[in-house]
Amino acid sequence: MRFVLIWGLSMLLTPFITRMFGQVATRAPKVSVLEETLVEFGGRYSSELIRSFGETVGDLVLPSK
């Protein structure tokens, strides 16, 4: 059950987080460290962030025995 909760949250929220970081990156100065960091967060780290959030919610909703 926890796996399903984590997977569902990841699938639902990752596109929104990726798009949000992409929009903020377009407002950053071109060819800057800030722009590159935001693009990197939008791509790779957003899914990891959502997975961690899902695990936390899973522990709160369905605690381990």
N, C-alpha and C positions, 0 to 999 in steps of 0.2 A: 504494500500500500504506500509506504514511504517513497519507494522508487517511482511509482506512478505520479505522486504529488510533485516530486522534484523534476521529473521529466516534463510534466505538464506546465509547470511554472517556467521552465527553461524554454520550452517551445513557444509559449505565449509572450514572454517578455523580451527575449533576446532581440527580435527584430526592432522593437520599439527603442531599446537601449542603443542598438547599433545606429539606427537612424538619428537619434538624438545627438550622439557623439559626432556623426557625420555633419549634421547641420551646424553644430558649434564649430567644427573644424573649418567649415567654409567661411566663417566669420573671422577666423584667426588670420594673422599676417601670413602671406604666402611664403613657402619655403622657410618655415620657422620650426623651432623645436616644439613649440606649443601645438602647431598644426599636426606635426608628425606624431606627437604623443596622443592627441585626440583621435587620430585615425587608427593608431595601434589599439587604443582602448576600445574603440568602436568595433574593431574586428575580432581580436583574440580574447581580450579580457572581459568583455561583456558577458560572454557565455559562462565564464568561470565565476563572475560575480553573481549571476543569476543562480548558478548551481549551488553556491555557498548559501545564498538566501533561501533556496528551496530546502537545503539540508537543515537550516536553522528552523524554518517553519515546520518541517517534518518532525524535528525533535520536540517542538512545542506542542504540536497537535497529536502526534503519535509517539510518545516517549518510549525509549528502549526499556526493556525489562531488566 
